[in-house]
């Protein structure tokens, strides 16, 4: 069953066609990779799915619901969480509070409940704290709860972004270059984490330049070049696709 | 952590008995410090916690004060009963004006809030709707009464303002350490990331703005009751600047910081009255030095503490 479906999604910035008539499906429970040379429009596709940009044309469907151009926080609440290519953590807040941000949309207490500290509010806070600690343990950041986010290593910051996304209890998590800035060993561990995310029943859509990660982790790969989809299929088929090879290697001197 | 509670306890006790040892002049200075502390704390929600630069906070203070003055003098409603009414009018005013401007970025929003403050002050000066009494303002606001006891002397007001301030600190402390408090901090740190984490950023911006304004409105009610006469000049741009500076200098997002800021800003100039004009010079120089050497304020916001399980606590803190 298709969890996320893109149909003829189009976005241009001025005269530049960033995303041109892109369509593909993400099956429920799968790991899908979105690859392409720099500037192919991968991140723009992500920003269109998560409502950071408004699309010019086309449709985004999630669980059969048309979510095109919904406002971002509603999309998160519906079950799509994301990480950012350029790390966007709350740098001056603790690691734990960064993860609690993800829990926010599953909580309901407002300012009045906070000032009165109602029993419901206390229960909710306790549950959120437990959940946040679980997610930190899941990505391997247990024991660093009270550090400030900015004091973490680059690789750990990427993991923290994943933990924050997961704590919003998503059905689909979108990872924008999760291995960016990681060394080989960290990338290996990340592949394990991504598979574990899948085992939890969460669908994964990711952008990645590290081909070993993409080929190892993804079940399906979508290739973009100049904003247009040029190929789609399982890793083996993509590796042998002449159009993909041309896109990546064609400009070789 | 423990010694801190003792320090706060001692300060609280000293302040509770202070009026018995001070003359009315100094009690009145402390009253002003208290009022500015309440205003500072309300602005701290907006500026310190949410990172929304608001340089027009005196406008909401004014709306509260004028609401109290008009309803008290025209309808004879006791001023303390008007506290919730003042909160509502100031909050409503903030909601209406912030709706179209709240999406503006830091510096732009800042300029707009200055404009709003000035527009309101000029409107009040021009006797808008024939209710505000023009440049002379409104006089004859009745004294507040608690269970029949009329609050008249500075000493009486000291306890009224002190109670209000204590309640404010108590409630705002809880608010800071909650889902709401965290949400506005996420907003300040990175709006895009906050929205991407599932936080309704425009809702929280509006909510924190209205809440801060409503609190300033209540402070306005107390102010009107204390002065018995209010005029537009009490709510000029300088007042907004003082409130803003109290927050920034004391420590954005920090309750102890804002309290210290109001003592320094409102109390200290009285102590140095002997130096006459030089005091403002010293004051300005101190501010410049502060902003260079301690940009986050005198008592910066501290990370919230959470009840972590023992195992995590052990290896947790850096």
Interface residues (C-beta under 8 A of the other chain):
Chain A: X50 X52 X71 X72 X73 X76 X77 X81 X82 X84 X88 X89 X90 X91 X92 X93 X94 X96 X97 X100 X101 X102 X104 X105 X107 X109 X110 X111 X113 X114 X115 X117 X121 X124 X125 X128 X129 X133 X142 X143 X144 X145 X146 X147 X148 X151 X164 X165 X168
Chain B: X171 X174 X175 X177 X178 X179 X180 X181 X182 X183 X185 X186 X189 X190 X192 X193 X194 X195 X196 X197 X198 X199 X200 X201 X207 X211 X303 X304 X306 X307 X308 X309 X312 X315 X316 X317 X318
